[in-house]
Amino acid sequence: MTMLLAWLLRDFAEPLLDHIPWIHAIGLKPSKEWYGTQAVLRVSFGSFAFFTLFALVLIGVKDQREQRDGWHHGGWMLKLCLWGLLILLAFLAPNGLIGAYGQVARFGSGLFLLVQVVILLDFSHSWNAAWVEKDEQKWYLALLGVSLFCFLLALTMAGLLLHWFLPAGEDCQLNLFFITFSLLLVAGFTAASLHPAVNGSLLPSSILAVYSMYLCYSALASEPRAYACNGLAKHLNAVSAGTLASGMLLTLLSVVYSAVRAGSSSGTFLSPPGSPRGSSREPMLPTTAEGKHGRADPIDEVSESDDDDAPMMRRGKSTGGRPKPVRYVYSFFHVIFALASMYSAMLLTGWGSAGIEGKDIIDVGWPSVWVKIVSQWVTAALYIWTMVAPIIFPDRDFS
């Protein structure tokens, strides 16, 4: 809702006001803060305030029977009203505050991208471990098949990038560097994963290869439309309304999916020692009645078959008995959405680029290009680190 509202105010608010004659006749046309990039930042700021407020209110929720658990899962109409109120108040905030928020949003958006990378790395390693644990030949062959397919896809993407972003007759050394360096990164971390001293695998490397080439494509596609080396520019400049809406929808879905995936995967970042990362069956935070391994101590356990009050406890009507730990950290969930609010604003304003004022421009400009390229480099560095860290620190448990 935040992203759609920001997009509509940015691209359609001013033209709509111009088609309402009585607005001009009585002098009620609002100032530029109510449309354009300023409106994007203000809507984003209101959404950021909403999720930050909930992140603070829900700090320390460990048991599903707490009253604050209901604040997280219910009260949707009240939340909607609060969200709208905070966005309205954001439009009354001084320009200096919004300008400062725009600067901070760049940093917060970078953190959101970093969280996406960590989630992807964890996903690729978990997928590989799940199939290896089956210890059957068909699953090993499946690993090999998926890995080869991903590598082939990455090479195909590289070929398309060379075709699209190195047009004949143009000096496109920067684009050539981006594509070549992307291939070198893929070759480098794939070779590292095959080294005998490293506990690596082809599947994570192949998934990261596809993601790296995707980041390279996304960076090159974000180059300014007037840039001669952007071979897709002439097609993108002629997009229809339907194509634009589809692109906006895909952007929105990717942001929402990443936020939900990261926010509800608190175990990847915050799981207690001794509990499996990302497990949906283990509590993400220890409770007061839990033992050191995240399970209730025997003295506190209640047998549901031997105690007539057990159903009442399950329903959360009793304060005694076994705790019902939350399955992820609620505050962390809202922090991720606060960062996603910042990230959506950066997509719609070209990462705060002063030259991005045109209609129908989403995630375009040199700041967007460099943010994605640097994200690619950070992704490769983090992946290599996951392989070499156990060698550098042999006494630590990286399982």
N, C-alpha and C positions, 0 to 999 in steps of 0.2 A: 504493500500500500504506500509506503514511504517513497519507494523508487518511482512508482507510477505517478504519484502526486507531483514529485519533483520534476519529472519529465514533462508532464502536462503543463505545469506552471512555466517551465522554461521555454517551451516551444509554442504553446498555444494561448497563453494568458493574454499577452499583449495584442496579438491579432484579433482575439475575441473582443477585447475591450474597444478596439478601433471600430468594430462593427456595431457598437451600441451607441447611437448618436447622443442620447440624453446624458450619457456619462460625461461627454465633453461639454455639453451645453451647461451643465450645472457645476462643472469643474470638480468632479469627484474621481477623476482618473488617478489611481494610486501611483506612488513613486516607483522607481525601478526596483526597489527592494522586493516588490511583490511579483516580479517575473524575471526571467533570464537567469543567469548563473547565481545571482544573489538569492533568488528564491530557492534554488537547489540547495545552497548551503544552509539556509534557514530551515527548510524542511528536514534536512539531514541533522541539523543541530537539535531540533525538537525530538526527533526519533532517538538520537544519541542520549539526550537527557532522560527520555522515557526508560530506556534499557539500563542506563547507569543507575537510575533510581531503584529499579528492581534488583539489580546486582547488589546494591548496598543493603536493601531491606532483607534480602534472602541469605545474607552471609551466615554461615553456621547451621543451616538446616540439615539435619542428619537423619531425622526420623519422619516417616510419612504421616505419623499421627500428630505432628506439630500443626498448629493452626496456620503457620506461614506456608505449609505445603499446599493448602487450599488457595492461598494467594497466588501461587505459581500456576496452579492448574485450573482455577476457576475465575469467576468475576469478569467475564469477557466484556460485557457491556460497560462496566466501570472502567476497565482498561482502555477500551476504545475511546471513551469520553476523555480520559486522562491523556491519551496519546494525542487526540485532537487539540486539547487545551494547551499542551506543551508546544505543539507546532504553531499554534496561534500566537502564543507568547514569544516564540522565537522570532516572529515577524515584527515584534515590538522591541526587540533587543537592539542595542546600539551597534552601529557599523563596526566599531573597533572590536567588540566582542566577537562578532561573526568573522571578521578578518583573522583574528587570532585562532578561532576554531578551525578555519580553513587551513592554517599552517599546521596545527596539531593533527588535523585529519590526514595529512600526508603520512605522518609517522604511524598513526593508527591503522591506516590502510596497508602500510608495509607489514605491520604485525599480522593483519588478517591474511595476507598472502603467505607469510611465514607459517601460520597455523595450517593453511591449506597444504603446504609442502610436507609438514610433519604428518598430517593425516594420510597423505598419499604414500609416504614412506612406510608408515605403520601398516597400511592396507596391503602394500606389495609384499612386505615381509610376512605378514600373517597369512596371506594367500599361499605363498610358497611353503611355509611351515605346515599348513593344513594338509597340503597334498603330499608333502614328503613324509609326514607322520603315518599316512596310510600304508607306506612301505610295500606297494604293489607295482608291478611293471607297467600296468596300464596308466597309472597316475604319473609315473616318471615320463612315459611317452607323451602324456597330455601336457606336462610341464614343458617338455622340449618343443612340442607343436605350438603351444601358445607363445613361447619365447621366440621361436623362429618367425611366426606370423607378425609379432610386434616389431621385431627388427626389420622385417621386410616392409612393414607399414611406415616405419621411421625413415627408411631409405627412399621410399616412394614420396613421402612428404618433402624430403630434401630436394628431390628432383623437381617437384612442382614449384618449390620456392625459388629454385634457380631459374625456372621458366618464367614465373610471374614477376619476380622482383629484380631481375637483371635484364631489363629490356635492351634490345639492340640499339647501338648508337649512343648510349648513355654511360657516363662514368659513375658506376655504382659500387665503389670500393667499400663503402661502409656496409652495404647489404651483403656483399660478397664475404666480408669479414664475419658478419653475424652468422651466416649460413655455414661457412667453413669451420668457424670456432665451435658451433653447435655440434657438427659432426665429430670434431676432435674430442669434445667433452664426452660424447657417447662412446667413442672408441676407448677413451681413457678410463672411464669408470667401468666399462664392460671388461676390459683387460684386468683391471684391479680386482674385480669380482671373481675372476678365474685364477688368480694367483694362489699357489698352494698354502701360503701362510694366512690367507684370508678365508673366513667362513662365509663365503659369498655364494651367489646363485645367479643363473641366467635370467630367471623370471623377473625379479625386481629390476635388474638392469634393463631388460627389454621394455618394461612398463615405463621406467624413467626415460628411456630413449624416446618413446612416443610422446611423453609429456614435454620433454625438452624441445622436440621439434615443433610441438604445438605452441609452446611459448615463443619460439622463434617466429612462427607464422603470425601469431597474434601481435607480436611486436612490430613486424614489418607491415602488417595490415593497418596498424595504428599510425603509420607515418602520415604527415599532412597530405591532403588530397592534391595539393599543387606540386608536390615533390615528384620530379620526373621519374624517379626510380620506383615509385609505387605503381606497379603495373596494374593493380586492381582498381586504381583511383577512378579511371574513366567509367568503369562499371558501377562502382559504388556511388559516384555522383549522380547516376541516373536511376537510383533505386526507386521503386514504386512505394506507395504508402503501405501496401501489404508486406513487402519485403522489410521495410523499416520496422513495422510492428512485430514481425517475426523475429528480427534481430534483437529488438528490445525485450521480447518475451524470453528468448534464450539467455540473454544477459541476466535478466531478473531471476530466472530459474537456477542458473549456475551460482549466483550469489546466495540465494535462499538455501539451496542444497548444501553448499559449503558451510554455511552458518549452522544449519541444523546438524549436519554430520559432525562438525567440530564441537559444537556446544553439547551434544549428547554423547560425545566420546571423551568425557573428562578423564577416563581411566588412562588414556594415552599420555596425559600430562600430569594427572593428580592422583593416580592410584596409590594406595598405601603400600608400604613394603610387605612383601609376602603374598600379595594378591595378584592374579594374572592380569596383565594389561588389557583393557578394553573388554573384559568379561562382563557379560550382562547378568551373570548369576552371582557376582560378588559385589558387595557394597563398595562404592568409590571412596567413602570416608568411614573411618572407624567410629563406632558408637560407644557410649559409656559402658554398655553391657557386653561388648564384644571382647573376645580374647585377642591375642596378638596376631592371629592369622585371619582376623575378620569374621570369625564365627562366634556365636553366643557361647559363653562358658556353660558347662554342663549344669552348674547350680542354678542358672537362670532359665534353662530351657523348659518349655511347657509342652507336654505331650498332648496333641490335639485329640487323640483317641481316648485318653484317660481323664481328661478334665472337661467338665460340662461347660466351663466358662470359656473354652478355647474359641468357639465361634464369635463370642462377644469381643474377644481380644483381636480376632482377625478383622473384625469390623472396625477396630479402632475405638471401641467404646470403653476400654479399660486402660488404665495407666500402667498396669503391671504386665508381667509376662515378657515374651521375647520382643525385642525392638524390630521395627520394620524399616531398615535402612533405605535411604534414597539410592537410586541406581545411577545417578550422575550428579554433579555439583551444580545446583541451580544458579548460583551466582556466576559461575564460569559460563554457563549457557547464555546468560544475559550480557556478559562481557563480550562474548563472541558476536552477538547481534549488535551491540553498540559499535564494535569495530566494523561490522558489515554495513552499518549506517554510514560510517565515514567512507568506506570503500565505494559505496554506490554513488556518493557525492563526487568522489574523484573520477569515477567513470564518466559522469555526466558533465564534468567541467574540465576534462582533459588534464586531470591532476593539478587543477588550479592554474592552468596556463592562461595568461592574460589574453591570448589571441583566439581563444575558443569561445566565440560568441554566436556562431552560426546555428541555424536551426538544423535539426536532423543529424547533429554530430554527437556520436556516442563513443567515448573512449578513443579519441583521436588527438594526436599532438606528440611532440618530441618527448615531453615528460612521460607519457604513457609508454612510448617505445623503450626508454631506458629503464623504467621501472620493471617491465617484463623481462628485458634482457638480464638485468641484475638478478631478478628472481630466478631465472634459469641458472645463472652461475651459483647462486646460493643453494638451489636444489641439488646441483651436482656436488657441491662441497659437503652438504649435509649427508648425502648418500655415501660418499667416500668416507666421511667421518664415522658412519655407522659400521663400516667394515674395518677400519684401522683402529678405532678406539679400544676394542678388546685386546689388541696387541700392545698398545701403548700403556693401558692400565689393566694388566692381567689379573689383579686382585679384586677388581670390581665385577659385579654380576650384571651382565647386559642382557640376560635372557628376557 
